[in-house]
Amino acid sequence: MDIHWEPGAEISVRTEGNTVLISANAPGLVSLAGILKTLAKGKMGDHVHLDRYNSLEEGSAELILEKTDL
């Protein structure tokens, strides 16, 4: 899956109880929008793993985005 990251993108994911908070600067939000658009055009089961090792800020919870037929 072709994912494009905008220069300077910063994204963090935090969880507290049943709440998930995704915080991002403008380039991070544009990058997330691109990922969602790519997933929307993909096939069922396509997914993207985002974590502190490949795209999220240090201390972030892992985020998995997946296309389903819900």
TINUFI-628380 format. One record per residue: y negated, z, x negated of N, C-alpha, C in turn; residue number from 1; residue in one letter. Coordinates in Angstrom, 3 decimals, always signed. Layout:
<pts>
nyy / nzz / nxx / cayy / cazz / caxx / cyy / czz / cxx / i / aa
Y / Z / X / Y / Z / X / Y / Z / X / NUM / A;
...
</pts>
This chain:
<pts>
nyy / nzz / nxx / cayy / cazz / caxx / cyy / czz / cxx / i / aa
+1.159 / +0.000 / -0.842 / +0.000 / +0.000 / +0.000 / -1.233 / +0.000 / -0.896 / 1 / M;
-2.162 / -0.890 / -0.614 / -3.362 / -1.031 / -1.423 / -4.437 / -0.055 / -0.937 / 2 / D;
-4.737 / +0.942 / -1.765 / -5.748 / +1.941 / -1.432 / -6.906 / +1.804 / -2.409 / 3 / I;
-8.107 / +1.730 / -1.859 / -9.308 / +1.615 / -2.684 / -10.102 / +2.911 / -2.597 / 4 / H;
-10.431 / +3.473 / -3.749 / -11.263 / +4.664 / -3.804 / -12.675 / +4.281 / -4.193 / 5 / W;
-13.636 / +4.698 / -3.406 / -15.037 / +4.480 / -3.732 / -15.400 / +5.309 / -4.965 / 6 / E;
-16.229 / +4.773 / -5.838 / -16.665 / +5.551 / -7.005 / -17.347 / +6.853 / -6.561 / 7 / P;
-16.964 / +7.936 / -7.205 / -17.566 / +9.229 / -6.903 / -16.989 / +9.941 / -5.699 / 8 / G;
-15.894 / +9.411 / -5.134 / -15.287 / +10.035 / -3.952 / -14.805 / +11.443 / -4.271 / 9 / A;
-15.173 / +12.386 / -3.403 / -14.709 / +13.767 / -3.516 / -14.244 / +14.224 / -2.146 / 10 / E;
-12.995 / +14.692 / -2.085 / -12.384 / +15.111 / -0.823 / -11.627 / +16.399 / -1.068 / 11 / I;
-11.767 / +17.345 / -0.151 / -10.956 / +18.559 / -0.225 / -10.363 / +18.834 / +1.152 / 12 / S;
-9.186 / +19.446 / +1.146 / -8.483 / +19.799 / +2.377 / -8.139 / +21.276 / +2.312 / 13 / V;
-8.514 / +22.001 / +3.324 / -8.232 / +23.439 / +3.410 / -7.557 / +23.726 / +4.737 / 14 / R;
-6.689 / +24.709 / +4.730 / -6.055 / +25.150 / +5.976 / -6.288 / +26.641 / +6.142 / 15 / T;
-6.473 / +27.039 / +7.389 / -6.598 / +28.449 / +7.727 / -6.007 / +28.621 / +9.117 / 16 / E;
-4.831 / +29.235 / +9.164 / -4.141 / +29.349 / +10.450 / -3.812 / +27.970 / +10.985 / 17 / G;
-4.240 / +27.687 / +12.201 / -3.981 / +26.383 / +12.832 / -5.119 / +25.391 / +12.618 / 18 / N;
-6.029 / +25.709 / +11.726 / -7.189 / +24.854 / +11.497 / -7.064 / +24.123 / +10.170 / 19 / T;
-7.379 / +22.834 / +10.191 / -7.437 / +22.024 / +8.972 / -8.876 / +21.551 / +8.823 / 20 / V;
-9.454 / +21.763 / +7.645 / -10.809 / +21.317 / +7.353 / -10.749 / +20.283 / +6.243 / 21 / L;
-11.219 / +19.085 / +6.549 / -11.330 / +18.026 / +5.549 / -12.812 / +17.871 / +5.255 / 22 / I;
-13.191 / +18.133 / +4.013 / -14.582 / +18.010 / +3.580 / -14.671 / +16.874 / +2.575 / 23 / S;
-15.688 / +16.045 / +2.730 / -15.828 / +14.914 / +1.817 / -17.287 / +14.497 / +1.713 / 24 / A;
-17.649 / +13.978 / +0.527 / -18.961 / +13.370 / +0.386 / -18.898 / +11.959 / +0.986 / 25 / N;
-20.030 / +11.255 / +0.995 / -20.079 / +9.932 / +1.630 / -19.038 / +8.956 / +1.049 / 26 / A;
-18.909 / +8.834 / -0.286 / -17.884 / +7.931 / -0.811 / -16.466 / +8.380 / -0.430 / 27 / P;
-16.251 / +9.689 / -0.324 / -14.947 / +10.187 / +0.097 / -14.635 / +9.811 / +1.529 / 28 / G;
-15.632 / +9.923 / +2.404 / -15.433 / +9.543 / +3.808 / -15.159 / +8.052 / +3.945 / 29 / L;
-15.867 / +7.235 / +3.178 / -15.620 / +5.785 / +3.205 / -14.208 / +5.486 / +2.710 / 30 / V;
-13.771 / +6.192 / +1.681 / -12.412 / +6.007 / +1.157 / -11.367 / +6.390 / +2.199 / 31 / S;
-11.571 / +7.537 / +2.862 / -10.630 / +7.950 / +3.909 / -10.595 / +6.942 / +5.050 / 32 / L;
-11.761 / +6.428 / +5.434 / -11.813 / +5.425 / +6.499 / -11.008 / +4.180 / +6.106 / 33 / A;
-11.114 / +3.790 / +4.845 / -10.346 / +2.641 / +4.370 / -8.856 / +2.886 / +4.410 / 34 / G;
-8.440 / +4.105 / +4.043 / -7.016 / +4.452 / +4.104 / -6.528 / +4.380 / +5.544 / 35 / I;
-7.296 / +4.945 / +6.464 / -6.898 / +4.924 / +7.878 / -6.832 / +3.496 / +8.414 / 36 / L;
-7.768 / +2.658 / +8.020 / -7.755 / +1.263 / +8.447 / -6.526 / +0.529 / +7.906 / 37 / K;
-6.201 / +0.774 / +6.644 / -5.012 / +0.162 / +6.040 / -3.749 / +0.619 / +6.761 / 38 / T;
-3.651 / +1.917 / +7.044 / -2.490 / +2.431 / +7.771 / -2.395 / +1.811 / +9.165 / 39 / L;
-3.524 / +1.673 / +9.837 / -3.529 / +1.110 / +11.189 / -2.970 / -0.311 / +11.213 / 40 / A;
-3.162 / -1.052 / +10.146 / -2.671 / -2.429 / +10.051 / -1.229 / -2.509 / +9.563 / 41 / K;
-0.687 / -1.379 / +9.106 / +0.663 / -1.356 / +8.538 / +1.746 / -1.246 / +9.589 / 42 / G;
+2.946 / -0.932 / +9.111 / +4.088 / -0.791 / +10.014 / +4.381 / +0.679 / +10.273 / 43 / K;
+5.114 / +0.948 / +11.331 / +5.478 / +2.318 / +11.663 / +6.172 / +2.975 / +10.474 / 44 / M;
+5.803 / +4.194 / +10.211 / +6.398 / +4.935 / +9.101 / +5.622 / +4.829 / +7.799 / 45 / G;
+4.692 / +3.858 / +7.707 / +3.858 / +3.804 / +6.504 / +3.104 / +5.117 / +6.394 / 46 / D;
+2.950 / +5.604 / +5.190 / +2.268 / +6.882 / +5.009 / +1.625 / +6.968 / +3.627 / 47 / H;
+0.684 / +7.896 / +3.512 / -0.018 / +8.133 / +2.262 / -0.021 / +9.632 / +2.008 / 48 / V;
+0.354 / +10.024 / +0.794 / +0.304 / +11.428 / +0.366 / -0.955 / +11.626 / -0.469 / 49 / H;
-1.785 / +12.541 / -0.062 / -2.966 / +12.889 / -0.841 / -2.821 / +14.335 / -1.284 / 50 / L;
-3.045 / +14.586 / -2.560 / -2.973 / +15.958 / -3.061 / -3.888 / +16.098 / -4.271 / 51 / D;
-3.915 / +17.287 / -4.833 / -4.835 / +17.549 / -5.942 / -4.449 / +16.780 / -7.205 / 52 / R;
-3.256 / +16.230 / -7.265 / -2.819 / +15.503 / -8.454 / -3.227 / +14.033 / -8.431 / 53 / Y;
-3.522 / +13.491 / -7.240 / -3.833 / +12.067 / -7.200 / -5.135 / +11.706 / -6.503 / 54 / N;
-5.797 / +12.637 / -5.822 / -7.007 / +12.198 / -5.130 / -7.874 / +13.323 / -4.579 / 55 / S;
-7.327 / +14.481 / -4.333 / -8.088 / +15.564 / -3.720 / -8.604 / +16.534 / -4.774 / 56 / L;
-9.599 / +17.294 / -4.400 / -10.183 / +18.277 / -5.309 / -9.184 / +19.394 / -5.601 / 57 / E;
-9.348 / +20.025 / -6.738 / -8.508 / +21.159 / -7.146 / -8.508 / +22.222 / -6.051 / 58 / E;
-7.349 / +22.775 / -5.759 / -7.219 / +23.811 / -4.747 / -6.991 / +23.289 / -3.345 / 59 / G;
-6.974 / +21.963 / -3.175 / -6.772 / +21.380 / -1.854 / -5.322 / +21.493 / -1.409 / 60 / S;
-5.140 / +21.588 / -0.096 / -3.800 / +21.502 / +0.496 / -3.398 / +20.026 / +0.506 / 61 / A;
-2.101 / +19.768 / +0.462 / -1.609 / +18.397 / +0.537 / -1.890 / +17.834 / +1.930 / 62 / E;
-2.238 / +16.570 / +1.988 / -2.494 / +15.879 / +3.251 / -1.622 / +14.627 / +3.297 / 63 / L;
-0.849 / +14.486 / +4.364 / -0.037 / +13.294 / +4.571 / -0.552 / +12.597 / +5.816 / 64 / I;
-0.881 / +11.329 / +5.670 / -1.322 / +10.498 / +6.784 / -0.225 / +9.502 / +7.067 / 65 / L;
+0.207 / +9.383 / +8.325 / +1.350 / +8.531 / +8.664 / +1.073 / +7.758 / +9.942 / 66 / E;
+1.517 / +6.500 / +9.960 / +1.414 / +5.687 / +11.171 / +2.675 / +5.889 / +12.003 / 67 / K;
+2.482 / +6.255 / +13.265 / +3.591 / +6.421 / +14.194 / +3.274 / +5.676 / +15.483 / 68 / T;
+4.179 / +5.760 / +16.439 / +3.949 / +5.107 / +17.730 / +3.739 / +6.152 / +18.846 / 69 / D;
+3.163 / +7.300 / +18.498 / +2.925 / +8.359 / +19.488 / +2.117 / +7.889 / +20.656 / 70 / L;
</pts>
